[in-house]
Amino acid sequence: MNKETVLDRIKKIIEDNDLTNSEFAEKIGVPKSSISHLLSKRNKPSLDIITKISEKFDEISSDYLIFGNTLSKKDQIKPSEDLFSSFVEDNSKDSVKVSNNKVKSIIIIYENNKFEQIDKL
């Protein structure tokens, strides 16, 4: 994950909504110091902050914040339980499928809700 691009997107959201850093912190429900530390690059954006931004700004998705994807929330595909259960069934130990898909990146989410993205070099 390139933290600069995530920070740039957060700064753009603050700017586009004509908010001060304090107003932004209040709107997403975090202490003002969290936003101050984030914008001064003292801290990296946590999954909790990204989730809160996505919840409070209807047009902003976590995919946009993390990856820069521009699809709105309503345009994104929502997985269904049926899709998930068929995936689990199809990928059991007895059934191995060959795929032409290649890994682009992996996101690791830690118990403290921090995350990192590992991009294929």
N, CA, C and O atoms as CSV, one atom per row, in Angstrom:
chain,resi,resn,atom,element,x,y,z
A,1,MET,N,N,0.845,-1.177,0.000
A,1,MET,CA,C,0.000,0.000,0.000
A,1,MET,C,C,0.883,1.229,0.000
A,1,MET,O,O,1.800,1.339,0.813
A,2,ASN,N,N,0.622,2.125,-0.877
A,2,ASN,CA,C,1.333,3.386,-0.911
A,2,ASN,C,C,0.599,4.360,0.001
A,2,ASN,O,O,-0.442,4.896,-0.380
A,3,LYS,N,N,1.122,4.595,1.190
A,3,LYS,CA,C,0.409,5.423,2.160
A,3,LYS,C,C,0.241,6.858,1.673
A,3,LYS,O,O,-0.702,7.537,2.080
A,4,GLU,N,N,1.122,7.321,0.823
A,4,GLU,CA,C,0.990,8.687,0.296
A,4,GLU,C,C,-0.308,8.852,-0.477
A,4,GLU,O,O,-0.981,9.873,-0.339
A,5,THR,N,N,-0.667,7.871,-1.281
A,5,THR,CA,C,-1.885,8.012,-2.063
A,5,THR,C,C,-3.122,7.950,-1.178
A,5,THR,O,O,-4.100,8.648,-1.445
A,6,VAL,N,N,-3.101,7.133,-0.135
A,6,VAL,CA,C,-4.231,7.091,0.794
A,6,VAL,C,C,-4.349,8.439,1.500
A,6,VAL,O,O,-5.444,8.990,1.616
A,7,LEU,N,N,-3.233,8.963,1.965
A,7,LEU,CA,C,-3.249,10.267,2.627
A,7,LEU,C,C,-3.722,11.361,1.683
A,7,LEU,O,O,-4.487,12.240,2.079
A,8,ASP,N,N,-3.271,11.310,0.445
A,8,ASP,CA,C,-3.708,12.308,-0.534
A,8,ASP,C,C,-5.218,12.243,-0.741
A,8,ASP,O,O,-5.876,13.276,-0.871
A,9,ARG,N,N,-5.765,11.031,-0.770
A,9,ARG,CA,C,-7.219,10.889,-0.949
A,9,ARG,C,C,-7.978,11.424,0.258
A,9,ARG,O,O,-9.024,12.057,0.108
A,10,ILE,N,N,-7.456,11.172,1.448
A,10,ILE,CA,C,-8.100,11.692,2.657
A,10,ILE,C,C,-8.055,13.217,2.662
A,10,ILE,O,O,-9.049,13.871,2.977
A,11,LYS,N,N,-6.905,13.779,2.315
A,11,LYS,CA,C,-6.788,15.241,2.239
A,11,LYS,C,C,-7.777,15.816,1.223
A,11,LYS,O,O,-8.377,16.865,1.458
A,12,LYS,N,N,-7.943,15.123,0.093
A,12,LYS,CA,C,-8.875,15.581,-0.944
A,12,LYS,C,C,-10.317,15.556,-0.431
A,12,LYS,O,O,-11.098,16.458,-0.736
A,13,ILE,N,N,-10.668,14.542,0.336
A,13,ILE,CA,C,-12.023,14.463,0.898
A,13,ILE,C,C,-12.266,15.637,1.836
A,13,ILE,O,O,-13.333,16.251,1.807
A,14,ILE,N,N,-11.278,15.948,2.666
A,14,ILE,CA,C,-11.398,17.076,3.597
A,14,ILE,C,C,-11.575,18.372,2.810
A,14,ILE,O,O,-12.450,19.181,3.120
A,15,GLU,N,N,-10.741,18.561,1.794
A,15,GLU,CA,C,-10.798,19.758,0.946
A,15,GLU,C,C,-12.124,19.875,0.195
A,15,GLU,O,O,-12.768,20.923,0.219
A,16,ASP,N,N,-12.526,18.789,-0.471
A,16,ASP,CA,C,-13.734,18.798,-1.294
A,16,ASP,C,C,-15.000,19.079,-0.485
A,16,ASP,O,O,-15.988,19.583,-1.019
A,17,ASN,N,N,-14.961,18.750,0.801
A,17,ASN,CA,C,-16.125,18.961,1.650
A,17,ASN,C,C,-16.005,20.227,2.500
A,17,ASN,O,O,-16.801,20.460,3.410
A,18,ASP,N,N,-14.990,21.043,2.184
A,18,ASP,CA,C,-14.761,22.311,2.891
A,18,ASP,C,C,-14.779,22.134,4.406
A,18,ASP,O,O,-15.432,22.893,5.122
A,19,LEU,N,N,-14.051,21.120,4.887
A,19,LEU,CA,C,-13.985,20.835,6.317
A,19,LEU,C,C,-12.609,21.202,6.859
A,19,LEU,O,O,-11.601,21.103,6.159
A,20,THR,N,N,-12.587,21.623,8.108
A,20,THR,CA,C,-11.297,21.746,8.780
A,20,THR,C,C,-10.922,20.342,9.249
A,20,THR,O,O,-11.757,19.438,9.245
A,21,ASN,N,N,-9.681,20.165,9.647
A,21,ASN,CA,C,-9.265,18.855,10.144
A,21,ASN,C,C,-10.079,18.460,11.374
A,21,ASN,O,O,-10.423,17.290,11.544
A,22,SER,N,N,-10.387,19.434,12.230
A,22,SER,CA,C,-11.190,19.170,13.431
A,22,SER,C,C,-12.613,18.765,13.069
A,22,SER,O,O,-13.161,17.834,13.659
A,23,GLU,N,N,-13.213,19.455,12.105
A,23,GLU,CA,C,-14.577,19.116,11.672
A,23,GLU,C,C,-14.612,17.713,11.059
A,23,GLU,O,O,-15.552,16.951,11.281
A,24,PHE,N,N,-13.579,17.388,10.292
A,24,PHE,CA,C,-13.490,16.068,9.676
A,24,PHE,C,C,-13.405,14.984,10.753
A,24,PHE,O,O,-14.100,13.970,10.683
A,25,ALA,N,N,-12.543,15.211,11.749
A,25,ALA,CA,C,-12.391,14.243,12.848
A,25,ALA,C,C,-13.717,14.053,13.572
A,25,ALA,O,O,-14.099,12.927,13.892
A,26,GLU,N,N,-14.409,15.140,13.825
A,26,GLU,CA,C,-15.704,15.056,14.505
A,26,GLU,C,C,-16.723,14.300,13.659
A,26,GLU,O,O,-17.485,13.485,14.178
A,27,LYS,N,N,-16.736,14.574,12.352
A,27,LYS,CA,C,-17.702,13.933,11.455
A,27,LYS,C,C,-17.516,12.415,11.412
A,27,LYS,O,O,-18.496,11.670,11.406
A,28,ILE,N,N,-16.267,11.955,11.384
A,28,ILE,CA,C,-16.047,10.504,11.302
A,28,ILE,C,C,-15.953,9.854,12.685
A,28,ILE,O,O,-15.868,8.630,12.788
A,29,GLY,N,N,-15.968,10.663,13.743
A,29,GLY,CA,C,-16.018,10.118,15.092
A,29,GLY,C,C,-14.692,9.638,15.651
A,29,GLY,O,O,-14.628,8.610,16.326
A,30,VAL,N,N,-13.632,10.388,15.367
A,30,VAL,CA,C,-12.323,10.055,15.934
A,30,VAL,C,C,-11.762,11.296,16.628
A,30,VAL,O,O,-12.178,12.415,16.326
A,31,PRO,N,N,-10.821,11.106,17.555
A,31,PRO,CA,C,-10.207,12.271,18.200
A,31,PRO,C,C,-9.465,13.144,17.183
A,31,PRO,O,O,-8.921,12.648,16.197
A,32,LYS,N,N,-9.456,14.444,17.443
A,32,LYS,CA,C,-8.765,15.377,16.545
A,32,LYS,C,C,-7.292,15.005,16.392
A,32,LYS,O,O,-6.708,15.159,15.319
A,33,SER,N,N,-6.705,14.514,17.480
A,33,SER,CA,C,-5.283,14.144,17.433
A,33,SER,C,C,-5.020,13.007,16.445
A,33,SER,O,O,-3.939,12.936,15.861
A,34,SER,N,N,-6.000,12.116,16.253
A,34,SER,CA,C,-5.825,11.014,15.291
A,34,SER,C,C,-5.640,11.558,13.884
A,34,SER,O,O,-4.779,11.092,13.138
A,35,ILE,N,N,-6.455,12.548,13.525
A,35,ILE,CA,C,-6.351,13.144,12.186
A,35,ILE,C,C,-5.070,13.955,12.080
A,35,ILE,O,O,-4.400,13.930,11.048
A,36,SER,N,N,-4.729,14.670,13.137
A,36,SER,CA,C,-3.492,15.452,13.136
A,36,SER,C,C,-2.277,14.554,12.932
A,36,SER,O,O,-1.399,14.867,12.128
A,37,HIS,N,N,-2.226,13.437,13.658
A,37,HIS,CA,C,-1.100,12.504,13.528
A,37,HIS,C,C,-1.077,11.852,12.152
A,37,HIS,O,O,-0.010,11.600,11.592
A,38,LEU,N,N,-2.248,11.585,11.618
A,38,LEU,CA,C,-2.344,10.976,10.293
A,38,LEU,C,C,-1.832,11.935,9.222
A,38,LEU,O,O,-1.011,11.560,8.385
A,39,LEU,N,N,-2.319,13.169,9.254
A,39,LEU,CA,C,-1.960,14.141,8.218
A,39,LEU,C,C,-0.502,14.607,8.330
A,39,LEU,O,O,0.090,15.038,7.340
A,40,SER,N,N,0.068,14.521,9.526
A,40,SER,CA,C,1.480,14.886,9.695
A,40,SER,C,C,2.396,13.699,9.415
A,40,SER,O,O,3.615,13.789,9.558
A,41,LYS,N,N,1.780,12.576,9.010
A,41,LYS,CA,C,2.495,11.345,8.653
A,41,LYS,C,C,3.161,10.678,9.853
A,41,LYS,O,O,4.062,9.854,9.695
A,42,ARG,N,N,2.712,11.038,11.048
A,42,ARG,CA,C,3.212,10.372,12.249
A,42,ARG,C,C,2.642,8.951,12.330
A,42,ARG,O,O,3.332,8.015,12.734
A,43,ASN,N,N,1.369,8.806,11.938
A,43,ASN,CA,C,0.702,7.507,11.912
A,43,ASN,C,C,0.257,7.181,10.496
A,43,ASN,O,O,0.017,8.075,9.684
A,44,LYS,N,N,0.151,5.890,10.213
A,44,LYS,CA,C,-0.411,5.436,8.939
A,44,LYS,C,C,-1.920,5.313,9.093
A,44,LYS,O,O,-2.414,5.122,10.205
A,45,PRO,N,N,-2.657,5.420,7.994
A,45,PRO,CA,C,-4.112,5.256,8.088
A,45,PRO,C,C,-4.471,3.829,8.507
A,45,PRO,O,O,-3.991,2.860,7.918
A,46,SER,N,N,-5.306,3.715,9.514
A,46,SER,CA,C,-5.734,2.395,9.975
A,46,SER,C,C,-6.996,1.977,9.237
A,46,SER,O,O,-7.683,2.802,8.635
A,47,LEU,N,N,-7.288,0.690,9.292
A,47,LEU,CA,C,-8.518,0.183,8.696
A,47,LEU,C,C,-9.729,0.815,9.367
A,47,LEU,O,O,-10.743,1.062,8.714
A,48,ASP,N,N,-9.631,1.078,10.664
A,48,ASP,CA,C,-10.717,1.718,11.401
A,48,ASP,C,C,-11.019,3.106,10.833
A,48,ASP,O,O,-12.186,3.447,10.636
A,49,ILE,N,N,-10.007,3.894,10.573
A,49,ILE,CA,C,-10.194,5.245,10.005
A,49,ILE,C,C,-10.818,5.134,8.618
A,49,ILE,O,O,-11.760,5.860,8.303
A,50,ILE,N,N,-10.305,4.239,7.796
A,50,ILE,CA,C,-10.833,4.070,6.441
A,50,ILE,C,C,-12.294,3.640,6.485
A,50,ILE,O,O,-13.109,4.132,5.705
A,51,THR,N,N,-12.628,2.730,7.387
A,51,THR,CA,C,-14.011,2.276,7.527
A,51,THR,C,C,-14.911,3.420,7.957
A,51,THR,O,O,-16.006,3.582,7.419
A,52,LYS,N,N,-14.465,4.211,8.915
A,52,LYS,CA,C,-15.275,5.330,9.407
A,52,LYS,C,C,-15.508,6.374,8.316
A,52,LYS,O,O,-16.605,6.921,8.205
A,53,ILE,N,N,-14.492,6.649,7.519
A,53,ILE,CA,C,-14.653,7.601,6.412
A,53,ILE,C,C,-15.684,7.069,5.427
A,53,ILE,O,O,-16.580,7.798,5.002
A,54,SER,N,N,-15.555,5.807,5.071
A,54,SER,CA,C,-16.472,5.191,4.114
A,54,SER,C,C,-17.906,5.177,4.639
A,54,SER,O,O,-18.847,5.329,3.860
A,55,GLU,N,N,-18.083,4.998,5.935
A,55,GLU,CA,C,-19.427,4.976,6.523
A,55,GLU,C,C,-20.056,6.362,6.575
A,55,GLU,O,O,-21.269,6.487,6.402
A,56,LYS,N,N,-19.273,7.398,6.808
A,56,LYS,CA,C,-19.813,8.754,6.967
A,56,LYS,C,C,-19.967,9.517,5.652
A,56,LYS,O,O,-20.740,10.471,5.575
A,57,PHE,N,N,-19.234,9.100,4.619
A,57,PHE,CA,C,-19.332,9.743,3.312
A,57,PHE,C,C,-19.903,8.717,2.339
A,57,PHE,O,O,-19.197,7.808,1.900
A,58,ASP,N,N,-21.173,8.865,2.009
A,58,ASP,CA,C,-21.876,7.869,1.195
A,58,ASP,C,C,-21.204,7.586,-0.143
A,58,ASP,O,O,-21.250,6.458,-0.631
A,59,GLU,N,N,-20.585,8.593,-0.735
A,59,GLU,CA,C,-20.001,8.419,-2.064
A,59,GLU,C,C,-18.580,7.855,-2.034
A,59,GLU,O,O,-18.011,7.566,-3.087
A,60,ILE,N,N,-18.004,7.695,-0.850
A,60,ILE,CA,C,-16.620,7.230,-0.719
A,60,ILE,C,C,-16.601,5.766,-0.294
A,60,ILE,O,O,-17.182,5.404,0.730
A,61,SER,N,N,-15.935,4.931,-1.077
A,61,SER,CA,C,-15.806,3.517,-0.717
A,61,SER,C,C,-14.410,3.268,-0.153
A,61,SER,O,O,-13.477,4.026,-0.420
A,62,SER,N,N,-14.281,2.219,0.614
A,62,SER,CA,C,-12.960,1.862,1.137
A,62,SER,C,C,-12.025,1.466,-0.010
A,62,SER,O,O,-10.816,1.682,0.079
A,63,ASP,N,N,-12.574,0.890,-1.084
A,63,ASP,CA,C,-11.755,0.562,-2.259
A,63,ASP,C,C,-11.121,1.821,-2.846
A,63,ASP,O,O,-9.963,1.808,-3.263
A,64,TYR,N,N,-11.888,2.901,-2.872
A,64,TYR,CA,C,-11.345,4.164,-3.378
A,64,TYR,C,C,-10.208,4.642,-2.482
A,64,TYR,O,O,-9.142,5.018,-2.969
A,65,LEU,N,N,-10.442,4.626,-1.175
A,65,LEU,CA,C,-9.419,5.114,-0.253
A,65,LEU,C,C,-8.139,4.290,-0.330
A,65,LEU,O,O,-7.041,4.847,-0.322
A,66,ILE,N,N,-8.272,2.982,-0.403
A,66,ILE,CA,C,-7.096,2.111,-0.381
A,66,ILE,C,C,-6.431,2.009,-1.752
A,66,ILE,O,O,-5.218,2.180,-1.874
A,67,PHE,N,N,-7.234,1.728,-2.784
A,67,PHE,CA,C,-6.676,1.430,-4.106
A,67,PHE,C,C,-6.834,2.544,-5.130
A,67,PHE,O,O,-6.147,2.552,-6.151
A,68,GLY,N,N,-7.736,3.486,-4.863
A,68,GLY,CA,C,-8.007,4.526,-5.848
A,68,GLY,C,C,-9.067,4.127,-6.849
A,68,GLY,O,O,-9.291,4.845,-7.823
A,69,ASN,N,N,-9.738,2.981,-6.631
A,69,ASN,CA,C,-10.828,2.566,-7.522
A,69,ASN,C,C,-11.949,3.586,-7.447
A,69,ASN,O,O,-12.318,4.034,-6.362
A,70,THR,N,N,-12.487,3.950,-8.593
A,70,THR,CA,C,-13.460,5.028,-8.612
A,70,THR,C,C,-14.910,4.581,-8.691
A,70,THR,O,O,-15.798,5.423,-8.822
A,71,LEU,N,N,-15.177,3.287,-8.616
A,71,LEU,CA,C,-16.560,2.836,-8.597
A,71,LEU,C,C,-17.231,3.321,-7.320
A,71,LEU,O,O,-16.637,3.263,-6.244
A,72,SER,N,N,-18.461,3.797,-7.436
A,72,SER,CA,C,-19.187,4.197,-6.241
A,72,SER,C,C,-19.642,2.956,-5.500
A,72,SER,O,O,-19.599,1.852,-6.044
A,73,LYS,N,N,-20.077,3.129,-4.268
A,73,LYS,CA,C,-20.522,1.988,-3.461
A,73,LYS,C,C,-21.647,1.243,-4.151
A,73,LYS,O,O,-21.664,0.012,-4.150
A,74,LYS,N,N,-22.590,1.972,-4.742
A,74,LYS,CA,C,-23.739,1.302,-5.350
A,74,LYS,C,C,-23.362,0.524,-6.606
A,74,LYS,O,O,-24.091,-0.387,-6.999
A,75,ASP,N,N,-22.230,0.862,-7.254
A,75,ASP,CA,C,-21.802,0.162,-8.459
A,75,ASP,C,C,-20.960,-1.073,-8.172
A,75,ASP,O,O,-20.691,-1.863,-9.077
A,76,GLN,N,N,-20.544,-1.246,-6.930
A,76,GLN,CA,C,-19.698,-2.373,-6.596
A,76,GLN,C,C,-20.530,-3.639,-6.459
A,76,GLN,O,O,-21.695,-3.592,-6.064
A,77,ILE,N,N,-19.925,-4.760,-6.786
A,77,ILE,CA,C,-20.607,-6.053,-6.702
A,77,ILE,C,C,-20.572,-6.525,-5.256
A,77,ILE,O,O,-19.514,-6.555,-4.627
A,78,LYS,N,N,-21.724,-6.890,-4.744
A,78,LYS,CA,C,-21.828,-7.400,-3.382
A,78,LYS,C,C,-21.897,-8.923,-3.441
A,78,LYS,O,O,-22.778,-9.466,-4.108
A,79,PRO,N,N,-20.981,-9.633,-2.755
A,79,PRO,CA,C,-21.045,-11.089,-2.774
A,79,PRO,C,C,-22.272,-11.583,-2.032
A,79,PRO,O,O,-22.668,-11.007,-1.019
A,80,SER,N,N,-22.867,-12.644,-2.535
A,80,SER,CA,C,-24.027,-13.227,-1.859
A,80,SER,C,C,-23.579,-14.461,-1.095
A,80,SER,O,O,-22.501,-14.999,-1.345
A,81,GLU,N,N,-24.406,-14.904,-0.167
A,81,GLU,CA,C,-24.063,-16.102,0.599
A,81,GLU,C,C,-23.965,-17.309,-0.314
A,81,GLU,O,O,-23.111,-18.171,-0.104
A,82,ASP,N,N,-24.828,-17.390,-1.333
A,82,ASP,CA,C,-24.789,-18.514,-2.261
A,82,ASP,C,C,-23.455,-18.565,-3.005
A,82,ASP,O,O,-22.880,-19.637,-3.197
A,83,LEU,N,N,-22.975,-17.401,-3.416
A,83,LEU,CA,C,-21.702,-17.332,-4.120
A,83,LEU,C,C,-20.580,-17.813,-3.214
A,83,LEU,O,O,-19.704,-18.567,-3.637
A,84,PHE,N,N,-20.618,-17.368,-1.960
A,84,PHE,CA,C,-19.582,-17.770,-1.012
A,84,PHE,C,C,-19.622,-19.271,-0.751
A,84,PHE,O,O,-18.583,-19.932,-0.757
A,85,SER,N,N,-20.814,-19.810,-0.523
A,85,SER,CA,C,-20.901,-21.243,-0.220
A,85,SER,C,C,-20.469,-22.084,-1.411
A,85,SER,O,O,-19.849,-23.131,-1.226
A,86,SER,N,N,-20.781,-21.655,-2.627
A,86,SER,CA,C,-20.341,-22.430,-3.792
A,86,SER,C,C,-18.820,-22.333,-3.952
A,86,SER,O,O,-18.180,-23.286,-4.398
A,87,PHE,N,N,-18.254,-21.204,-3.594
A,87,PHE,CA,C,-16.802,-21.055,-3.658
A,87,PHE,C,C,-16.140,-22.013,-2.676
A,87,PHE,O,O,-15.179,-22.703,-3.015
A,88,VAL,N,N,-16.669,-22.047,-1.453
A,88,VAL,CA,C,-16.100,-22.934,-0.440
A,88,VAL,C,C,-16.227,-24.389,-0.872
A,88,VAL,O,O,-15.280,-25.163,-0.731
A,89,GLU,N,N,-17.381,-24.762,-1.392
A,89,GLU,CA,C,-17.578,-26.140,-1.829
A,89,GLU,C,C,-16.657,-26.490,-2.986
A,89,GLU,O,O,-16.075,-27.575,-3.002
A,90,ASP,N,N,-16.512,-25.596,-3.952
A,90,ASP,CA,C,-15.705,-25.865,-5.131
A,90,ASP,C,C,-14.208,-25.914,-4.838
A,90,ASP,O,O,-13.447,-26.505,-5.605
A,91,ASN,N,N,-13.790,-25.312,-3.759
A,91,ASN,CA,C,-12.366,-25.250,-3.450
A,91,ASN,C,C,-12.003,-26.113,-2.256
A,91,ASN,O,O,-11.112,-25.758,-1.483
A,92,SER,N,N,-12.676,-27.232,-2.096
A,92,SER,CA,C,-12.347,-28.154,-1.011
A,92,SER,C,C,-11.024,-28.850,-1.325
A,92,SER,O,O,-10.498,-28.729,-2.431
A,93,LYS,N,N,-10.496,-29.574,-0.348
A,93,LYS,CA,C,-9.197,-30.244,-0.520
A,93,LYS,C,C,-9.213,-31.239,-1.667
A,93,LYS,O,O,-8.192,-31.461,-2.317
A,94,ASP,N,N,-10.379,-31.843,-1.920
A,94,ASP,CA,C,-10.464,-32.863,-2.958
A,94,ASP,C,C,-10.565,-32.269,-4.367
A,94,ASP,O,O,-10.391,-32.978,-5.358
A,95,SER,N,N,-10.837,-31.002,-4.446
A,95,SER,CA,C,-11.056,-30.390,-5.748
A,95,SER,C,C,-10.109,-29.215,-5.932
A,95,SER,O,O,-10.228,-28.204,-5.240
A,96,VAL,N,N,-9.174,-29.342,-6.856
A,96,VAL,CA,C,-8.226,-28.272,-7.133
A,96,VAL,C,C,-8.459,-27.800,-8.558
A,96,VAL,O,O,-8.483,-28.597,-9.496
A,97,LYS,N,N,-8.630,-26.491,-8.707
A,97,LYS,CA,C,-8.857,-25.944,-10.037
A,97,LYS,C,C,-7.639,-25.141,-10.466
A,97,LYS,O,O,-6.999,-24.473,-9.653
A,98,VAL,N,N,-7.336,-25.214,-11.728
A,98,VAL,CA,C,-6.251,-24.430,-12.285
A,98,VAL,C,C,-6.855,-23.113,-12.763
A,98,VAL,O,O,-7.898,-23.091,-13.416
A,99,SER,N,N,-6.184,-22.029,-12.428
A,99,SER,CA,C,-6.699,-20.720,-12.790
A,99,SER,C,C,-5.632,-19.929,-13.529
A,99,SER,O,O,-4.442,-20.058,-13.242
A,100,ASN,N,N,-6.055,-19.120,-14.469
A,100,ASN,CA,C,-5.136,-18.236,-15.176
A,100,ASN,C,C,-4.977,-16.904,-14.453
A,100,ASN,O,O,-4.200,-16.051,-14.880
A,101,ASN,N,N,-5.715,-16.725,-13.354
A,101,ASN,CA,C,-5.624,-15.481,-12.598
A,101,ASN,C,C,-4.294,-15.417,-11.871
A,101,ASN,O,O,-3.802,-16.420,-11.355
A,102,LYS,N,N,-3.721,-14.222,-11.837
A,102,LYS,CA,C,-2.467,-14.005,-11.145
A,102,LYS,C,C,-2.691,-13.013,-10.017
A,102,LYS,O,O,-3.484,-12.080,-10.153
A,103,VAL,N,N,-2.005,-13.207,-8.922
A,103,VAL,CA,C,-2.143,-12.333,-7.765
A,103,VAL,C,C,-1.556,-10.965,-8.087
A,103,VAL,O,O,-0.418,-10.853,-8.545
A,104,LYS,N,N,-2.352,-9.928,-7.840
A,104,LYS,CA,C,-1.900,-8.560,-8.048
A,104,LYS,C,C,-1.397,-7.961,-6.738
A,104,LYS,O,O,-0.345,-7.322,-6.695
A,105,SER,N,N,-2.164,-8.177,-5.671
A,105,SER,CA,C,-1.756,-7.695,-4.364
A,105,SER,C,C,-2.472,-8.484,-3.278
A,105,SER,O,O,-3.476,-9.152,-3.524
A,106,ILE,N,N,-1.933,-8.388,-2.084
A,106,ILE,CA,C,-2.506,-9.065,-0.926
A,106,ILE,C,C,-2.655,-8.025,0.176
A,106,ILE,O,O,-1.754,-7.217,0.402
A,107,ILE,N,N,-3.791,-8.047,0.857
A,107,ILE,CA,C,-3.994,-7.147,1.991
A,107,ILE,C,C,-4.000,-7.991,3.256
A,107,ILE,O,O,-4.736,-8.971,3.364
A,108,ILE,N,N,-3.174,-7.595,4.201
A,108,ILE,CA,C,-3.107,-8.270,5.495
A,108,ILE,C,C,-3.772,-7.351,6.508
A,108,ILE,O,O,-3.382,-6.192,6.651
A,109,ILE,N,N,-4.779,-7.867,7.212
A,109,ILE,CA,C,-5.471,-7.097,8.239
A,109,ILE,C,C,-5.098,-7.691,9.593
A,109,ILE,O,O,-5.317,-8.875,9.850
A,110,TYR,N,N,-4.533,-6.852,10.448
A,110,TYR,CA,C,-4.095,-7.289,11.764
A,110,TYR,C,C,-5.225,-7.174,12.783
A,110,TYR,O,O,-6.221,-6.495,12.531
A,111,GLU,N,N,-5.078,-7.830,13.927
A,111,GLU,CA,C,-6.101,-7.814,14.962
A,111,GLU,C,C,-6.391,-6.409,15.469
A,111,GLU,O,O,-7.511,-6.143,15.906
A,112,ASN,N,N,-5.429,-5.509,15.426
A,112,ASN,CA,C,-5.644,-4.143,15.898
A,112,ASN,C,C,-6.253,-3.246,14.808
A,112,ASN,O,O,-6.264,-2.022,14.938
A,113,ASN,N,N,-6.764,-3.875,13.728
A,113,ASN,CA,C,-7.422,-3.208,12.596
A,113,ASN,C,C,-6.478,-2.403,11.717
A,113,ASN,O,O,-6.937,-1.664,10.847
A,114,LYS,N,N,-5.185,-2.525,11.917
A,114,LYS,CA,C,-4.237,-1.908,10.987
A,114,LYS,C,C,-4.066,-2.891,9.837
A,114,LYS,O,O,-4.334,-4.083,9.981
A,115,PHE,N,N,-3.626,-2.388,8.717
A,115,PHE,CA,C,-3.471,-3.255,7.563
A,115,PHE,C,C,-2.302,-2.799,6.723
A,115,PHE,O,O,-1.807,-1.681,6.868
A,116,GLU,N,N,-1.876,-3.669,5.855
A,116,GLU,CA,C,-0.861,-3.309,4.871
A,116,GLU,C,C,-1.164,-4.045,3.579
A,116,GLU,O,O,-1.755,-5.126,3.577
A,117,GLN,N,N,-0.755,-3.448,2.507
A,117,GLN,CA,C,-0.963,-4.050,1.199
A,117,GLN,C,C,0.389,-4.412,0.627
A,117,GLN,O,O,1.323,-3.610,0.646
A,118,ILE,N,N,0.485,-5.623,0.118
A,118,ILE,CA,C,1.713,-6.091,-0.508
A,118,ILE,C,C,1.429,-6.230,-1.993
A,118,ILE,O,O,0.634,-7.073,-2.407
A,119,ASP,N,N,2.082,-5.401,-2.787
A,119,ASP,CA,C,1.889,-5.442,-4.237
A,119,ASP,C,C,2.930,-6.333,-4.877
A,119,ASP,O,O,4.079,-6.406,-4.440
A,120,LYS,N,N,2.490,-7.013,-5.935
A,120,LYS,CA,C,3.420,-7.844,-6.698
A,120,LYS,C,C,4.427,-6.939,-7.387
A,120,LYS,O,O,4.055,-5.943,-8.008
A,121,LEU,N,N,5.671,-7.279,-7.277
A,121,LEU,CA,C,6.724,-6.439,-7.879
A,121,LEU,C,C,6.917,-6.694,-9.329
A,121,LEU,O,O,7.765,-6.062,-9.959
